[in-house]
Amino acid sequence: MNHPLIELRSATKRFPGTGGGIHTAVKNLDLEVHPGEFVSVVGPTGCGKSTTLSLVSGLEPASAGRTLVRGKDVDGIPDGIGYMFQQDAVLPWKSVLDNVALGPRLRGASKSEAREKASVWVHKVGLAGFETYYPHQLSGGMRKRVALAQTLVNDPEILLMDEPFSALDVQTRQLMQDELLRVWAGTGASDGPGGGSLRNHGGARERRDGHRAAVIFVTHDLEEAIVLADRVVVMTASPATVCGNFTVALDRPRDVEEVRLTTEFRDIYKEIWETLRDEVEAARAKGASRVA
């Protein structure tokens, strides 16, 4: 197998706690993600899932252990990282097209180049015809499509997603899951038969190696984790470490609504839930003891 793109080796992260104490969010965390792999991360509320993304992105340094991207220790934000948060980062005074074009502009592309590239992604996420609309004119699902285009327009090699669809209603959430799988399958497409090139705009690195982005997707929804991922990682109650690693042997491409109805999906769900349930109950018991 190819070498991991992302590695956490006995990674530990501590934060100042209340009352002058220390809170350990993750402890001795080991995780590998390979190029093009879609990994979902689940665990009890507050166990450190988002902290894991912060370590990979370089937004937070590890207190102990190591975080590596492309075999090198993370000491800042690595090249080729895309981050989609629970709250979208669309700018209310910019149109859909200009919101998506902002990333390429900041990376040195000319206005025309940035808008041309943004237009491609606006179409890819199903917003053709809404280029001149402003965020207040969009539904929640449409805003998420803008946020997805904002992230993918920069051709990330690594895509970090922190509960991006949690605020959406069930039907819109399923549509966005299908949309994510569709556009993720097309990420990293080469410019031509040769592929594999790296282009630079103002020093920015653009990836054209023909491989889809590697994804770490944090969610509280086990069904969502399974329908999207190649692998589901289960974390323990805080301080978090990995307690389960499950391969999702469901064929791609996937229709998320149809996948949920299959016997294979139900079997995988039951297997993972047996591990996740224990950690959720442990987290509840720990929270109850603190209140008492």
SERO-4910 file (N, C-alpha, C, O; in steps of 0.05 Angstrom, whole numbers):
BEGIN
 pado doro    nc1    nc2    nc3   cac1   cac2   cac3    cc1    cc2    cc3    oc1    oc2    oc3
  Met    A     17    -24      0      0      0      0     17     25      0     40     25     10
  Asn    A      7     46    -12     22     71    -12     26     82     16     11     74     35
  His    A     44    101     19     50    112     45     27    130     54     14    142     37
  Pro    A     23    132     80      1    150     90      6    179     82     29    188     83
  Leu    A    -15    193     76    -14    221     71    -14    236     97     -1    257    101
  Ile    A    -30    226    116    -34    238    143    -27    217    164    -36    194    162
  Glu    A    -12    225    184     -6    207    206     -7    222    233      4    244    235
  Leu    A    -21    211    252    -19    220    279     -7    197    295    -17    175    296
  Arg    A     16    202    308     30    182    323     31    189    353     45    207    361
  Ser    A     15    174    368     13    179    397      9    209    403     20    220    421
  Ala    A     -8    221    386    -13    250    389    -30    256    414    -50    243    418
  Thr    A    -22    275    429    -36    285    453    -39    315    451    -21    329    443
  Lys    A    -63    324    459    -67    353    459    -80    361    486   -101    351    494
  Arg    A    -67    379    500    -76    390    525    -83    419    523    -69    434    508
  Phe    A   -104    428    536   -112    456    537   -115    464    567   -120    448    584
  Pro    A   -111    490    572   -117    500    599   -147    495    606   -165    501    591
  Gly    A   -151    483    629   -178    477    637   -189    498    656   -176    518    662
  Thr    A   -214    494    665   -226    513    684   -213    509    711   -204    488    719
  Gly    A   -211    531    726   -200    530    753   -170    526    753   -159    517    774
  Gly    A   -157    532    731   -128    530    731   -118    502    725    -93    498    725
  Gly    A   -135    483    719   -127    455    713   -120    452    683   -118    471    668
  Ile    A   -115    427    676   -108    420    648   -129    401    637   -135    381    650
  His    A   -139    407    613   -158    389    600   -143    375    577   -132    387    560
  Thr    A   -144    348    578   -132    332    556   -154    324    537   -171    309    544
  Ala    A   -153    335    512   -174    330    493   -170    304    479   -188    288    476
  Val    A   -145    299    469   -139    273    457   -113    263    469    -95    279    477
  Lys    A   -110    237    471    -87    225    485    -77    200    470    -93    182    465
  Asn    A    -52    200    463    -39    177    450    -56    168    426    -61    144    422
  Leu    A    -63    187    409    -80    182    386    -63    173    362    -44    187    354
  Asp    A    -70    150    351    -57    139    327    -77    138    305    -98    126    308
  Leu    A    -70    150    282    -89    150    259    -72    154    234    -54    169    233
  Glu    A    -80    139    213    -68    142    187    -90    146    166   -111    133    168
  Val    A    -85    163    147   -103    167    124    -86    167     99    -66    181     97
  His    A    -94    151     80    -79    148     55    -89    166     33   -112    175     35
  Pro    A    -74    172     13    -83    189     -9   -109    179    -21   -112    155    -27
  Gly    A   -128    197    -25   -153    190    -37   -173    176    -19   -195    169    -28
  Glu    A   -166    171      6   -183    156     24   -203    174     38   -197    197     44
  Phe    A   -228    165     41   -249    179     55   -253    166     83   -262    144     84
  Val    A   -245    180    104   -247    170    131   -266    187    147   -263    211    149
  Ser    A   -287    174    159   -305    187    177   -296    182    205   -287    160    212
  Val    A   -299    202    223   -292    200    251   -317    205    268   -330    226    265
  Val    A   -323    185    285   -346    188    303   -337    183    332   -316    172    337
  Gly    A   -353    193    350   -347    189    378   -366    206    395   -382    221    384
  Pro    A   -365    203    421   -384    218    439   -380    248    436   -358    257    427
  Thr    A   -400    263    443   -398    292    442   -376    302    460   -373    293    483
  Gly    A   -359    320    449   -337    332    465   -313    314    469   -297    319    487
  Cys    A   -311    293    452   -289    274    457   -263    282    445   -242    271    451
  Gly    A   -263    302    427   -238    311    414   -236    307    384   -214    308    373
  Lys    A   -259    302    372   -259    297    343   -249    322    328   -232    321    310
  Ser    A   -260    345    335   -252    370    322   -223    377    328   -209    389    311
  Thr    A   -214    370    352   -186    375    359   -167    359    340   -146    369    333
  Thr    A   -176    336    333   -160    320    314   -156    334    287   -134    335    276
  Leu    A   -178    347    277   -176    362    253   -157    386    257   -142    393    238
  Ser    A   -158    398    280   -140    421    286   -111    413    285    -94    429    277
  Leu    A   -105    389    295    -77    380    294    -68    375    265    -46    383    258
  Val    A    -85    363    249    -78    357    221    -74    383    205    -56    385    189
  Ser    A    -92    402    211    -91    427    196    -69    446    204    -62    465    190
  Gly    A    -56    440    227    -36    458    238    -47    482    253    -31    499    262
  Leu    A    -73    483    257    -85    505    273    -77    502    302    -77    522    317
  Glu    A    -72    477    311    -63    472    338    -39    453    337    -40    433    323
  Pro    A    -18    459    352      4    440    354     -2    418    374    -16    422    393
  Ala    A     10    395    370      7    373    389     23    380    414     45    391    413
  Ser    A     12    372    438     27    376    463     47    354    466     68    358    480
  Ala    A     42    331    455     61    308    455     55    291    431     33    293    420
  Gly    A     73    273    424     70    257    400     75    273    375     86    295    376
  Arg    A     67    262    352     73    275    326     49    275    308     32    257    308
  Thr    A     47    296    292     28    298    270     44    302    245     59    321    243
  Leu    A     40    285    225     55    287    200     36    288    176     16    274    175
  Val    A     43    305    157     30    306    131     51    303    109     70    318    109
  Arg    A     47    284     92     67    277     71     94    269     84    115    275     72
  Gly    A     93    257    107    117    247    120    133    268    135    154    263    146
  Lys    A    122    293    136    136    315    150    120    325    173     95    327    172
  Asp    A    133    332    195    120    342    219    105    368    212    116    385    198
  Val    A     81    370    222     65    394    218     74    416    237     72    412    261
  Asp    A     84    438    226     92    460    243     79    486    234     88    508    240
  Gly    A     57    484    219     42    506    209     20    494    192     16    470    192
  Ile    A      6    510    177    -15    500    159     -2    488    134     10    503    119
  Pro    A     -5    462    130      8    449    107     -5    459     80    -28    467     80
  Asp    A     10    457     59     -1    463     32    -22    442     26    -22    419     35
  Gly    A    -42    451     10    -61    432     -1    -83    424     19    -95    403     15
  Ile    A    -88    440     40   -108    434     60   -134    450     53   -132    474     49
  Gly    A   -156    437     53   -182    450     52   -198    443     77   -198    420     86
  Tyr    A   -211    463     89   -225    459    115   -253    470    112   -257    494    106
  Met    A   -273    453    117   -301    461    116   -312    458    144   -314    436    154
  Phe    A   -320    480    156   -329    481    183   -360    477    185   -374    477    164
  Gln    A   -369    473    209   -398    470    214   -412    496    206   -433    494    193
  Gln    A   -401    519    212   -412    544    204   -398    553    178   -373    554    177
  Asp    A   -413    559    157   -401    567    132   -387    594    135   -393    610    152
  Ala    A   -368    598    117   -352    623    117   -358    641     93   -340    655     84
  Val    A   -383    640     83   -389    657     61   -391    686     70   -401    691     92
  Leu    A   -382    704     53   -383    732     60   -409    745     50   -415    743     26
  Pro    A   -424    757     68   -451    766     60   -451    788     39   -471    791     25
  Trp    A   -429    803     36   -429    825     17   -419    816    -11   -417    833    -29
  Lys    A   -412    791    -14   -402    781    -40   -423    762    -52   -436    747    -38
  Ser    A   -424    762    -78   -442    743    -93   -431    715    -90   -409    710    -81
  Val    A   -447    696    -99   -439    668   -100   -413    665   -115   -394    652   -105
  Leu    A   -412    676   -139   -388    673   -156   -363    685   -142   -342    673   -142
  Asp    A   -366    709   -131   -343    722   -119   -335    709    -93   -311    710    -86
  Asn    A   -354    697    -78   -346    682    -55   -328    658    -62   -308    653    -49
  Val    A   -336    644    -83   -321    620    -92   -294    629   -104   -274    615   -102
  Ala    A   -294    652   -117   -269    662   -131   -249    673   -111   -226    677   -118
  Leu    A   -257    678    -86   -239    691    -67   -214    674    -62   -192    686    -60
  Gly    A   -216    648    -59   -193    631    -54   -172    633    -75   -149    639    -69
  Pro    A   -179    629   -101   -159    632   -122   -147    660   -123   -124    663   -129
  Arg    A   -164    681   -117   -153    708   -118   -131    711    -96   -111    723   -101
  Leu    A   -137    701    -72   -117    703    -51    -92    687    -57    -71    692    -45
  Arg    A    -94    667    -75    -71    651    -82    -57    662   -107    -38    649   -118
  Gly    A    -65    686   -116    -50    699   -137    -61    699   -164    -50    710   -183
  Ala    A    -85    686   -168    -97    685   -194   -108    713   -201   -116    728   -183
  Ser    A   -109    719   -227   -121    744   -235   -151    742   -231   -162    721   -227
  Lys    A   -164    766   -232   -193    766   -227   -208    749   -247   -226    734   -240
  Ser    A   -200    750   -272   -213    735   -293   -208    705   -290   -226    689   -293
  Glu    A   -183    698   -283   -177    669   -279   -192    659   -255   -203    637   -256
  Ala    A   -194    674   -233   -207    665   -209   -237    661   -215   -249    642   -206
  Arg    A   -249    680   -229   -278    678   -234   -284    655   -254   -305    643   -251
  Glu    A   -266    651   -272   -269    628   -291   -269    601   -276   -285    584   -280
  Lys    A   -249    599   -258   -247    574   -242   -271    571   -223   -282    550   -220
  Ala    A   -279    594   -211   -302    593   -193   -327    585   -208   -344    570   -197
  Ser    A   -330    595   -232   -354    588   -248   -357    558   -252   -378    547   -252
  Val    A   -334    545   -257   -334    516   -261   -345    502   -236   -361    484   -238
  Trp    A   -335    511   -213   -344    498   -188   -372    505   -180   -386    489   -168
  Val    A   -381    529   -186   -409    536   -181   -427    518   -197   -448    509   -186
  His    A   -420    511   -221   -435    492   -237   -433    464   -226   -453    450   -225
  Lys    A   -409    456   -217   -405    429   -207   -422    423   -182   -432    401   -178
  Val    A   -426    444   -165   -442    439   -141   -472    445   -145   -487    447   -125
  Gly    A   -480    449   -170   -508    452   -176   -520    479   -171   -544    482   -166
  Leu    A   -504    501   -173   -514    528   -169   -513    545   -194   -513    569   -193
  Ala    A   -513    532   -217   -513    547   -243   -539    564   -243   -561    554   -238
  Gly    A   -536    589   -250   -558    607   -251   -560    624   -225   -576    643   -224
  Phe    A   -545    617   -205   -545    632   -180   -519    648   -175   -514    657   -152
  Glu    A   -503    651   -196   -477    664   -193   -479    692   -181   -461    700   -165
  Thr    A   -499    707   -187   -501    735   -178   -517    738   -152   -521    760   -143
  Tyr    A   -527    716   -141   -542    717   -116   -524    722    -93   -500    716    -93
  Tyr    A   -535    734    -72   -521    739    -47   -530    719    -26   -552    708    -27
  Pro    A   -512    713     -5   -519    692     14   -547    695     27   -559    674     32
  His    A   -556    719     32   -583    722     45   -605    713     27   -628    709     36
  Gln    A   -600    710      1   -620    702    -18   -620    671    -22   -636    661    -38
  Leu    A   -603    657     -7   -600    628    -11   -611    613     12   -613    623     35
  Ser    A   -620    588      7   -628    570     28   -603    559     43   -581    563     33
  Gly    A   -608    546     65   -585    534     80   -570    514     63   -545    514     64
  Gly    A   -584    498     48   -570    478     32   -554    491     10   -532    481      3
  Met    A   -564    512     -2   -550    526    -23   -525    540    -12   -504    540    -25
  Arg    A   -527    551     12   -503    562     25   -481    541     29   -458    547     26
  Lys    A   -490    517     36   -471    495     40   -458    488     13   -434    481     13
  Arg    A   -472    489     -8   -461    484    -34   -440    505    -41   -419    499    -53
  Val    A   -445    531    -34   -425    552    -38   -400    545    -22   -378    548    -32
  Ala    A   -404    538      4   -381    531     21   -365    508     10   -341    508     12
  Leu    A   -379    488     -1   -365    465    -13   -349    474    -37   -326    466    -40
  Ala    A   -361    491    -54   -346    501    -77   -323    518    -68   -301    516    -81
  Gln    A   -326    534    -47   -304    551    -37   -280    533    -29   -257    541    -33
  Thr    A   -286    510    -18   -265    492     -8   -252    478    -31   -227    475    -31
  Leu    A   -267    468    -50   -257    451    -71   -244    466    -94   -228    455   -109
  Val    A   -251    492    -97   -240    507   -119   -210    510   -116   -196    515   -136
  Asn    A   -199    506    -92   -170    509    -88   -155    482    -92   -132    480    -85
  Asp    A   -169    462   -102   -157    436   -108   -143    424    -84   -119    417    -87
  Pro    A   -156    421    -62   -142    410    -38   -134    381    -42   -149    365    -53
  Glu    A   -111    374    -32   -103    346    -31   -114    333     -6   -118    308     -5
  Ile    A   -120    349     14   -132    339     39   -156    356     45   -154    381     45
  Leu    A   -179    344     50   -203    358     56   -212    350     84   -219    327     90
  Leu    A   -213    370    102   -222    367    130   -250    378    133   -254    401    125
  Met    A   -268    362    143   -296    370    145   -306    365    173   -307    343    182
  Asp    A   -314    387    187   -323    386    214   -353    389    216   -363    412    218
  Glu    A   -367    367    216   -397    367    217   -409    388    199   -425    404    207
  Pro    A   -402    388    173   -410    409    155   -440    410    150   -451    431    143
  Phe    A   -454    387    153   -483    386    146   -501    383    170   -525    379    167
  Ser    A   -490    386    194   -506    381    218   -530    399    222   -549    391    234
  Ala    A   -528    424    212   -550    443    216   -572    441    196   -592    455    197
  Leu    A   -569    423    176   -589    421    155   -611    402    162   -608    384    179
  Asp    A   -635    405    150   -657    386    154   -649    359    141   -630    358    125
  Val    A   -664    339    147   -656    311    139   -655    309    109   -636    297     98
  Gln    A   -675    319     95   -676    316     65   -652    332     52   -639    321     34
  Thr    A   -648    356     61   -626    372     50   -599    359     56   -581    359     40
  Arg    A   -597    348     80   -572    335     88   -566    312     70   -543    308     61
  Gln    A   -586    296     63   -581    273     45   -573    283     17   -555    271      5
  Leu    A   -585    304      8   -578    316    -18   -549    325    -18   -534    321    -37
  Met    A   -540    337      4   -513    347      6   -493    324      8   -471    326     -2
  Gln    A   -501    302     21   -484    278     22   -479    267     -5   -457    260    -13
  Asp    A   -501    265    -21   -498    256    -49   -480    275    -65   -464    267    -81
  Glu    A   -485    301    -60   -469    321    -75   -440    319    -68   -422    320    -86
  Leu    A   -434    315    -42   -406    313    -34   -393    289    -47   -370    291    -57
  Leu    A   -406    266    -47   -395    242    -59   -390    246    -89   -370    237   -101
  Arg    A   -409    260   -102   -406    264   -131   -382    282   -137   -366    275   -155
  Val    A   -380    305   -124   -358    323   -130   -331    312   -120   -310    317   -132
  Trp    A   -331    298    -97   -307    286    -87   -295    265   -107   -271    264   -111
  Ala    A   -313    250   -119   -304    230   -139   -290    243   -162   -273    230   -175
  Gly    A   -296    269   -168   -283    282   -190   -260    300   -183   -247    312   -200
  Thr    A   -253    302   -157   -230    319   -149   -204    307   -158   -201    283   -159
  Gly    A   -185    325   -164   -159    316   -172   -157    306   -201   -137    295   -209
  Ala    A   -178    311   -217   -177    302   -245   -155    317   -259   -151    341   -256
  Ser    A   -140    302   -275   -117    314   -289   -126    332   -312   -148    330   -322
  Asp    A   -108    351   -319   -115    370   -341   -115    356   -368   -129    365   -386
  Gly    A   -101    335   -371    -99    322   -397    -88    294   -393    -86    284   -371
  Pro    A    -81    280   -415    -73    252   -413    -48    248   -396    -46    227   -383
  Gly    A    -31    268   -395     -7    264   -378    -12    266   -349     -1    251   -333
  Gly    A    -30    286   -340    -36    289   -312    -11    294   -296     10    300   -307
  Gly    A    -14    292   -270     10    291   -252     25    317   -250     47    316   -238
  Ser    A     16    339   -260     31    363   -259     24    380   -235      3    377   -224
  Leu    A     42    398   -228     37    418   -207     39    445   -219     60    452   -231
  Arg    A     18    461   -217     19    488   -228     21    508   -205     11    503   -183
  Asn    A     33    531   -211     36    551   -190     24    577   -200     30    586   -222
  His    A      8    590   -182     -1    617   -187      8    634   -163     -3    631   -141
  Gly    A     27    651   -168     37    668   -146     48    652   -123     45    660   -100
  Gly    A     61    630   -129     73    613   -108     54    593    -96     62    576    -81
  Ala    A     28    594   -104      9    574    -93     11    548   -107     17    547   -131
  Arg    A      8    526    -92     11    500   -103    -16    489   -111    -35    488    -95
  Glu    A    -19    480   -137    -43    468   -146    -37    439   -155    -18    434   -169
  Arg    A    -54    421   -145    -49    393   -149    -64    382   -173    -88    387   -176
  Arg    A    -50    368   -190    -62    357   -214    -52    329   -219    -41    323   -240
  Asp    A    -54    311   -199    -42    285   -202    -62    263   -208    -55    239   -209
  Gly    A    -87    270   -214   -107    250   -222   -119    235   -199   -134    216   -204
  His    A   -114    242   -173   -125    228   -150   -144    246   -136   -141    270   -134
  Arg    A   -166    234   -125   -185    249   -110   -172    257    -83   -153    245    -74
  Ala    A   -184    277    -70   -174    287    -45   -178    266    -23   -197    250    -24
  Ala    A   -160    265     -4   -164    250     21   -182    266     39   -178    290     42
  Val    A   -201    253     52   -221    267     69   -221    256     97   -220    231    101
  Ile    A   -221    274    117   -228    266    144   -253    281    150   -254    306    151
  Phe    A   -275    266    156   -301    277    159   -311    271    187   -316    248    194
  Val    A   -314    292    203   -323    289    231   -353    292    232   -364    310    220
  Thr    A   -367    273    245   -396    274    247   -405    260    273   -391    243    283
  His    A   -429    268    282   -442    254    304   -461    233    294   -472    216    309
  Asp    A   -466    233    268   -486    216    255   -473    191    243   -459    193    223
  Leu    A   -477    168    256   -464    143    247   -473    136    219   -457    126    203
  Glu    A   -499    140    213   -508    134    186   -493    150    165   -485    140    145
  Glu    A   -490    176    171   -476    193    152   -447    184    149   -436    183    127
  Ala    A   -434    176    171   -407    167    171   -404    143    152   -385    141    137
  Ile    A   -422    125    154   -420    100    138   -426    104    109   -410     95     92
  Val    A   -447    119    102   -454    122     74   -433    137     58   -430    134     34
  Leu    A   -417    154     72   -397    170     58   -370    156     56   -356    159     36
  Ala    A   -362    141     76   -334    134     80   -324    108     69   -340     89     64
  Asp    A   -298    106     65   -284     81     60   -279     67     87   -277     42     88
  Arg    A   -276     83    108   -268     73    134   -280     91    156   -281    116    153
  Val    A   -290     79    177   -301     94    200   -283     89    224   -278     66    232
  Val    A   -274    111    236   -257    110    260   -274    118    284   -287    139    283
  Val    A   -274    102    305   -289    108    329   -270    117    351   -250    104    356
  Met    A   -277    140    363   -260    151    385   -274    145    412   -298    143    414
  Thr    A   -257    143    432   -266    139    459   -277    165    471   -274    186    460
  Ala    A   -290    162    494   -297    186    510   -272    200    517   -250    188    519
  Ser    A   -274    226    522   -251    243    528   -236    234    553   -248    226    572
  Pro    A   -209    235    552   -192    242    529   -192    221    507   -189    197    513
  Ala    A   -195    230    483   -201    212    461   -176    198    451   -154    209    449
  Thr    A   -180    173    444   -161    157    428   -177    139    411   -202    137    414
  Val    A   -165    126    392   -180    108    373   -186     82    387   -168     68    397
  Cys    A   -212     74    387   -219     48    398   -231     29    377   -236      6    383
  Gly    A   -235     39    353   -246     22    332   -240     33    305   -239     57    300
  Asn    A   -235     15    286   -227     22    259   -241      2    240   -234    -21    239
  Phe    A   -262     12    225   -279     -6    210   -279      1    181   -284     24    173
  Thr    A   -273    -19    164   -275    -16    135   -304    -17    126   -319    -34    135
  Val    A   -311      2    109   -338      2     98   -337    -10     70   -329      3     50
  Ala    A   -345    -35     68   -342    -50     43   -368    -47     26   -381    -67     19
  Leu    A   -375    -22     20   -398    -17      3   -388     -6    -24   -370     11    -25
  Asp    A   -400    -16    -45   -390     -8    -72   -394     22    -77   -413     34    -67
  Arg    A   -376     33    -93   -379     60   -103   -383     58   -133   -374     39   -146
  Pro    A   -398     78   -145   -410    102   -132   -435     94   -115   -446     72   -120
  Arg    A   -442    111    -96   -463    105    -77   -485    126    -80   -480    150    -84
  Asp    A   -510    116    -78   -533    134    -73   -540    131    -44   -547    109    -35
  Val    A   -538    152    -29   -539    150      1   -566    140     10   -567    125     30
  Glu    A   -588    146     -4   -614    136      4   -616    106     -1   -627     92     16
  Glu    A   -606     97    -24   -608     69    -30   -589     52    -13   -596     30     -4
  Val    A   -566     63     -7   -546     48     10   -558     42     37   -554     20     48
  Arg    A   -572     61     49   -584     57     75   -603     34     77   -609     24     99
  Leu    A   -614     26     54   -634      4     54   -623    -23     51   -637    -43     52
  Thr    A   -596    -25     47   -584    -51     41   -578    -66     67   -573    -55     88
  Thr    A   -577    -93     64   -569   -110     86   -541   -104     95   -534   -105    118
  Glu    A   -523    -99     75   -495    -94     81   -492    -69     99   -476    -69    117
  Phe    A   -507    -49     93   -506    -24    109   -515    -30    138   -502    -22    157
  Arg    A   -537    -44    141   -547    -50    168   -527    -67    184   -524    -63    208
  Asp    A   -514    -86    170   -494   -102    184   -470    -85    194   -461    -89    216
  Ile    A   -461    -67    176   -439    -50    184   -447    -31    207   -432    -27    226
  Tyr    A   -471    -20    205   -481     -2    226   -482    -16    253   -472     -6    273
  Lys    A   -492    -41    253   -494    -55    278   -467    -61    290   -463    -58    314
  Glu    A   -448    -68    273   -421    -74    282   -407    -50    295   -395    -51    316
  Ile    A   -410    -27    281   -397     -3    292   -411      8    316   -398     17    335
  Trp    A   -438      6    316   -453     17    339   -447      2    365   -448     14    386
  Glu    A   -441    -23    363   -434    -38    387   -410    -26    401   -408    -26    426
  Thr    A   -391    -16    386   -367     -3    397   -374     26    405   -366     34    427
  Leu    A   -387     40    388   -394     68    393   -412     71    418   -409     90    434
  Arg    A   -431     53    420   -451     55    443   -436     55    470   -444     70    488
  Asp    A   -417     37    472   -402     36    498   -388     62    504   -388     70    528
  Glu    A   -378     75    484   -364    101    489   -384    123    496   -378    140    512
  Val    A   -407    123    482   -427    143    488   -437    140    517   -441    160    531
  Glu    A   -442    115    525   -451    110    553   -429    118    573   -435    128    594
  Ala    A   -404    112    566   -382    120    584   -380    150    587   -376    161    609
  Ala    A   -385    165    565   -384    194    566   -407    205    583   -404    224    598
  Arg    A   -431    193    580   -454    201    596   -449    196    626   -455    213    643
  Ala    A   -437    173    632   -432    167    660   -411    186    672   -413    195    695
  Lys    A   -391    193    656   -371    212    665   -384    240    670   -378    253    689
  Gly    A   -401    248    651   -415    274    655   -433    274    679   -435    295    693
  Ala    A   -447    252    684   -465    251    707   -449    252    733   -458    264    753
  Ser    A   -426    239    734   -409    240    758   -399    268    764   -395    275    787
  Arg    A   -394    283    743   -384    311    747   -406    328    759   -401    345    777
  Val    A   -431    324    749   -454    339    759   -459    332    789   -465    350    805
  Ala    A   -457    306    794   -462    297    822   -440    308    841   -441    302    865
***
